[in-house]
Amino acid sequence: MAERSTAAVDVADTGGEEPLTAQAGKATADGADAQEKTGADAETAAADATGSAGEHPSPPPEVEPPELHSGHKLAKRYRLEECVTRLDGFSSWRAVDEKLRRAVGVHLLPAEHPRARPVLAAARSSALLGDPRFVQVLDAVEDNDLVYVVHEWLPDATELTAVLAAGSLEAHEAYQLVSQVSQAMSAAHREGLSHLRLTPSSVLRTDSGQYRIRGLAVMAALRGIRSEHPQRSDTEAIGALLYSALTQRWPYEEDAYGLSGLPKGVGLIRPDQVRAGVHRGLADLAMRALVNDGATASRQEQPCTTPEELAKAVAAMPRIRPPEPSFVSSAYQPTAYQQGAYRQPPNHGRPAAPSRPVPVPPPPLQTRTGQVLKWTVAALLIAALGLGSWQLADTLMDREHRSDDSGSSQSTGDDGKKNAGSPLRIEDATEFSPLAAPTAPEKVGDAVDGAPGTAWVTPRYEGYANFGNLPQRRQGSGLILDLGSVKDVSGLDIRMYRPGHTVEVLAADSSATAPSSLDDFSQRLTKPESVGESLRTTLDKSVRTRYVLIHITELPSEGTGGFRGGISEIKITG
């Protein structure tokens, strides 16, 4: 059996980082018990575990975690909500970024903590990677006596611990897991970054089936973990993830992450010997990644010692197709109308009786008198409709004539409500892109040219509706409209490129000049909402402004894993 690497280090303190998503507490009772271990207890449990291949967890520091409370604000922006971890002199929190109005995660530790500098360096290196397959580091700050790291919070993602608690993965899903994780870690190692804490609690699956890795470099720095062979350690950890996905067992003797370990004293058993029906090719991959210290892997194949080698081995496998959707055929159920006033009693497991055709009586023969009467009634109806239409047209023409004579620019209907205001001229339009270069500045004019057939359209973003989850697009995009001077804005009519955008409309203060950041638009015209083909609204009260921002935060799906959106036409009334 290969020496135990990062995948098996500190198994007793898994709860220290499991709660960092909204899925905290979804693991089994073993995981819940592990969450009770903090401080010296967790470190003692980790020390009792089997040694790892070249890894060196540093002893727990003698520094107490910062004594903060819910409601405390960092940088007048990040409001702490709930402490989810307190361990080894650091604490982790669920928080709210009040500036961008979204949930985030925060790691906190004292500035004098011996791991503070490595944590800052790891967080900043991870942030520079900018790979959307990893949970992004958003901020890394030393502020007086505190060091804190802010990262994404993914409310729609589920920890792999919770996924495996429900059962093992079928072959195609396990293939997706090892493929995506090995490719992501291969990209990280090319940039000199390793994880060293790649466990089921650090891998998240989103609702779209994508896998995200959190804690790249940062979690190892928080725990004081080092490795002489980081690529081999991360590769073995990926092998442990694949093994667990195939068998719902942890590939070492001790229980961990809500999973039962292997029987003691028997060594590392192949996944297809632990559970029947395991895909043989994936079982081979798991063994090649786990036995990567020079020992001969199963079937005399070479071990995978780096994530890149593992990713190439996955790509070389015959394609594993997703399972065919199952369609359950059911007997035809007549409607209540066809059954008359009575419902058929339920058939509790008894074979259904063969259905008999129900004879349909022929329609009654129409007599000659009936046909004459039908045509007479039809002729009278047509004549009545024609007379009514002529009278209605005459009334409308007379009302329009009286309205023209009055010379009023705004008319009042019978319900007493005013009609929509006059269109305001849009003098200029620019793309809202505060953190990076605009994506399609040459197409902005197509959204204000009066032609619905043309549009300003974003590029295609892969995997995530929030512009690919890219750091340079975390404030979204959209269009800034310049009305030329301060005007009273009373209504909006915005036609979208396709349904499914999440949009809000904001306005700058009447004193603003050339606003470009989200903070410059302090007046809200509409709340963020998912819209269809258009967004039309009349404001309860006019807003005085010169600049209006059509702010898009999420794009509609193209149906193939990509997201793209845009705006076809904009009209503003005042």
N, C-alpha and C positions, 0 to 999 in steps of 0.2 A: 504493500500500500504506500502510495506516495506520501511524502511529508506534508503536513497540513499547512496551507498557505492562508492568505488574507481571508478567504471565504470562511475559515473556521476560527479566526481570532476573535476574542472577546464575545463569544456566542452568548454568554450569560447576560450581557448588558445590551441585548438587541433593543430593548425598549427605550434605550437612551436616544435613539433617533427615529424609531418607528412613528411617533405621533406627528411628524413634521408635515403631514398632509391632512386633509379633511377626513381621511379614512382612519384616523387614530382609533385604536381599540378594536379594529375588525379582526385581529388575529385571534388565535385560539387561546384557551386558558393558559397554555405554556407561555405564550407571548405576554399575556397579562401578568403572570407571575414574574417574568423577567423584567417588566417595567418597574417593579417595586425595588429592584436593585439599583442603588445609586451610590455615588461616592466610593468609599473604601470597600463596601460590599461587592460592588460590580467589579472593581479592579482585582479584588481577591479571587472572585469567581473566574475572571479572565486568566489570572495567573495559574489557576489550577488546570486550565485547558492544555491540550497537547501543544508542543512547540511548533512554530511555523518556519517556513523555508526562508530564512534570511530576514525576518521581520523583527522589529525591536520596538514594542510599545514602551514608551517612557513611563516611569512611575507616576502615580497621581500627584499633582502639585498640592502644596499646602496653602492654597489660595481659595477663599470662599467665593462662590458666585456672587455677582452684584445683587444687592438687596433692592430690587425694583418691584413695582406693583402694576396691576392693570390700570390703564389710563395714563401711564407715564409716556411722555413724548420724547423722541430722539430727533434732533435737528429741527424741532418744531414741525415735524412732518409725519414721522412714523409713530403711531399710537399703539402701544402694547395692549394686547387683548387677553391672551391666555398663555401662561407658562406651560410648555409641554415637556420640557426636559430640564433637569438640574443635576449636573454630573461633572466631576473632575474640575470644578472651579469655573465652569461655563454654564450658561442657561440658554435655552432655545424657546422662542415665542412665536405664536401666531399674532400678527399685527395688521394694521391698516395704514396704507399710504394715503393720507388725507389729501395730498396734492393731486394724485391721479385717481383717487377713489377706487382703490382695489386692495385685495388682501395680499399680504406678503409674509414671508417668514424671516425671522431675525435671530442670529446667533450673537450672544453677548458674553464678554469676558473682561475682567479688569485689565487695564493697560500694563500693570506690573506682572501679569500672568506670564509664566515662562514660555507659553505657547502663543502669546499674542502676536509677536512679529511673524512667526511662520504662518499663522492663520491669515494675517493681512496679505502676506506675499502670495499664499496659495489662492486666496479669493481673487486678487487682482489678476493673477495669471489665468485663472479659470474664466474670468470675465472677458479677457482678451480673445479667448477661443471663439466665442460667439456662435457656437454650434447649437442649433435648435433641438438637437437630440438630447441635450443636457439641460437640466433645470438651471436657468440663467442666474448668475450673480448680478444683482442690480446696483449694489453699493458696498463699499468696503472703507470704513472710516475709523480713524482714531480721534476721539473727541474728549479732550482733557483726561479723565481717569478711566475712560471706557474705550473698548474696541468692539465694533459691531459689524456684522456682515448681513446684508439684506439680500434675500433671494426670492425667486418666484414662488407663488403658492398656487397650486393647481387643484381647484375644487372639483374638477371633473375627472381626476385621475385616481386610480386605485393601486395601492401597494401590491406588489407581487405576493407578499405574505398573505393578504386577504384573498387574492385570486386562488392561491394554492390551498388555502383553508377549505375552499369549496370543492377541491378535487384536482387531479392532474390535468395537464393540457393535452388536447388531441395533437396529432403529429404536425399539422400545418401551423397551428398556433405556437407550438414549441419551436418549430423551424423559424418562424418570424421573430421569436424572442432571441434566439442565439444569433440569427443573422443581423438584426438591428443592433444588438448590444455589442457584438464583436466588431462591427463596422464603426460604431461610434467610438469605442475604446481604441481602435486602430488609429482613427483620426486624432484622438487626444494624445496618444503616444508619439505620433509624428511631430507634435508640437512640444514634446518633452513633458507632458502631463500624465500622471498616473492617478488611480483612484485609491487602491489599497484597502478600501472598505466596501467593496462591491458585493452586497448581500441582497437577499430578497426584500429587505426593507428599504433599500436605496434604489430600487427599480420600480417605476410607476407605469401603469398601462392606462392610456386615455380612452375616452369613449369611442374614438375613431380607430382604436386598435394599434396606435403608435406607442412605442416604449420610450420613456424618458428616464434618464439617469440623474440622480441628484447627489450632491456632495462631492463632485469631482475635485480632488486634491484637498478640499476644505475639511471634509470629515476626518481624513487621516491626520491632518494638521491639528484639528481639535483634540483628537485622541492621542496625539504624539506617536503615531505609527510610522515606521520607516521600513524599507525593504532593500536588500542588496540586489534583488532581481525583480524590479517592479513589473516588468512585462510578463514574466512567468507567473508572478503572484496574481495579476489581474486576469491572465488567461485561465489559471486554475479556478479562480472565482467564477468566471463565466461558465466553466465546465460544471461547477457545483450548481449554478442556477439552472442549467439545462438538465442535469441529473434530477434535481428536485421537481422540475416541470414535468418530466416524463414519469416519475415514480411517486411523487408526493412524499418522498423521504429525503432526509438530509444525508449526504454521502459520507458522513463520519459517524463515529460511535455515539457522540453526545447528541441529545435533542437540541434543536435550535430553531428559532423563527416560526414556532408553532408546528414544526415538523418532527416526526420521530426519526431518530438516528438509526444506523444499521446495527444488526446484532453484534454484540461485543465478541472480539476475537476471531472474526471470520474474514477481516480485511475488506477491501473495496470490491463489491460485487457488481457485475454489469447490470445496467438498468433493465435489460430484457430478462434477467434472471430474478429480479426483484418483483416485477409486475408483468403479467402476461399481456401480449399485444403491443408492446413497445416497438416503435419503428427501429429496425436494426441499424440503419444508417445513422440515425440520430444517437443511438446508443453508442456506436463506435466513436462519434464525435465527442460525446461526453467523456469517454474513457481517454481519448487522445488529449483532451484538454486537462483532465484531472491528473493523469500520469504523465507529467511533462518535465520530470527532473532527470531524464536520461534513461529511465526504465523503458522496456519494450511495451508498447501499447498492445491492445487487443488486435488479433488477426495480423500481427507483425507489421502494423502500420506505424509510421513515424509519429511521435508525439507532436502536438502543437505547443510551441513555447512562447509565442507572442500572439496578441489579438489579431494581427494582420495575417499570420499563418492560419489561424482559426477561421477568419473571415473568408480566406481563399478556399479552405477546405469545405466550408458551407456552400460557397458558390459553385464548387465542383460537383456537388451532390446532384443526383437526378431531382428534378423539380417535384416538390410535394404539393399536390393540388389541394385546395380547400375542400372540405366535405360538401357533397351535393346537398342542397336544401331538400328537406323532407316535406312532402305534401301529403297531408292526411285527407283521403277521400271520404266523404260522408254522403249518406243517402239523401236524396232530395227531400227537403222538408217543406210541406205546403204551408202557405201563409195562413194567418188567422181568417182572412177573408175566404180562402178556398176551403178551409175546414168548417166554415159556418160559425156558429156560436160556441162550438166545443173544441177543446184542445185534446190531442191524442195523449193518452197516459204515457209516461216514460217507459222505455224498453230497458229494463234492468238486466242487461247482459244476455237477454234471450235473442236468438237469431230472428232477424227481421223477416216477416212474412213477405212472400213475393208480391210485388205491387201489381194491381190489376188496372188496366186502362179504364178510365171513367168515360162513359159515353157522353158526348156533348150534343145536346138537342139542337136541331137545325133552327136557324132564325125564322121567325114567323114570316109568312108570305105577305107582302104589302099589296093591299087592294088598290084598284085604280082610284077610288075616292081618296085613299090615304095619300097617294102620290100627288094628287092635285092640291090637297090641303097643305102638304109640305112645301110645295113650290110657292103657293100663295103666301104663306107665312114668311118664307125667305124673301120674297119681293117686298113685302111690307117692312121688314127689318132693314133692308138695304135703303129703302126710301127714307126711313126715319133717321138712319145714320147720316145720310147725305144732307138732310135738312139741318140736323144738329151740328154737323161740321161747318156748314155755311154760316149758321148763326154764331158759332164760336169764333170763326175767323173774323167775322164782321165786328164782334165785340173787341177782339184783340187789336184790330187795326184802329178802332176808335180810341182805345186806351192809349196806344202808342202815339196817336196824333195829339191827344191832350198832353201827354208827357213831353213831346217835342215843343209844344207851345209854351209850356211852363219854363223852359230854359234851364231846368235844374240839372246839376252835374251828378247828383246822387238821388236815386229814386227810392221810395219806401214801398215795399210790397204790402199785401194784405195782412201779413203777420206782424208788421211793424218793425221788422229787422232791416238794417241797412245792407245794401249790396256790397260786394267786395270793393276795396279801395282801388285807386288808380295804380297801374304798373309803374315801378320806379326804374329809372335807367341804371344799368350796371356799367360803370365806367371802366372797370378793370377787374380781372380775375387772376389769381395766382394759386399755385398748388401749396397746400399746407404740408410741410415736410420739415419740422423744426430740428430734427436730429441728423439729417443726412440730405444728400442732394435730391432734388425732385426727380420723380420717376418718369413723368410724361408731361413736361411743361409745354411742349408744342401742341398738346391736345386740349389744353385748358379752355381755349376759345370755343371748342365744340360744345361745351356745356352751356354757353350763353349766346349762341348764334341764332336762336329761334327755330332751329331745325331739329326735331326730336330724333331724326335718323342718325345724327352724329353724336358722339359722346367722348368725354374724357374717361379713359379706362386705365386701371392699374395693371401692373405686371401680374403674372401668375405667381402665387405663393404656395409652397408645398406644405402639407401636413396640418397647418393650423390656421384658423379663420382670422386670428389677430395678426395679420400680415406676416405669416410664417413664424410668429413668435420671435422675430428678430429684434435685438436690442435697439437698433437704430430706427425701428418702426414701433416702439412700444407706446408712443403717443398717438398712434393711428395716422390717418391722412385725411384728405378732403380738399375743399376749395375755400379760399378767402375771397370774398366779393367786396369790391370798393364801389360805393354809391356816389363817389365824387365829392360829396359834402354830407354833413349830418342831416339825416332825414328821419321822419317818423315811420317806422316799419310796423305794419299791421297784419301782414299775411304772407304766406309762403306757399309756393307750388313747385315741388322738386320731383322730377322724374328720374328714377334710378336706372342704371344700366341693365339690371336684372333684379328680381325679388330676392330678399333674404339679407340685406345689409342691416347692421346695427348702427343707427345714426342718431346724432343729436345736433341741434342748431344753437349756436352761441353768438353773441354780439359783443363787440368791444365797447368800452365806455365812450361817451360822446367826445371826450377829450383825447382819445388815443390817436396816435400817429404811427402808421406803418406797423401794426401789430403782427407778430410772427410766432409767438409761443402760446401754449395753451393758457398760461396765466394771464395773457393779455385780453382774453375774452371772458369778461366777468359777468355778463348778463345772459341768462338762460332763456331761450325762446321756446325750445321743446326739450323734453326729457329724453334720455337715451332709450331707444326702443327699436325692435326689429320691424322693418317696414317692408311692404310689398313693392309693387311697381312704382309707387309714388308716395310722397309725403306732402299732404295738403293740410294747412291749418290756418285759422284766423285767430289772432291773439286777442285775449280778453282786454288788453290794454296796450296801446302802441308803445314801442320802444325807440328811443332816440339814439341813433348810432350812424356811423359812416361805414363800418366794417362788419360783415356778417361771415361767420365760419360754418360751413356745412362739414361737420366733424364725423368721419366714419371710423368706428373702432373695430368692427368685424366685417369680413367680406363673405359673400355667399359662396357656396360650394359649386364647383364645376361638375361634381359627381364622379371624379376620377382621382380624388385625393388632393386636388389643388383648389385654390380659392382665388377668385378674381372679381372685381367690382368696378363701379364707376358711376358717373352722373351724366344723364343725357341732356337735361334741360332744367334751367332754374328761372323762376319768375318770382320777384319780390314786389309786394304791393304796399302802399302807404296811404 
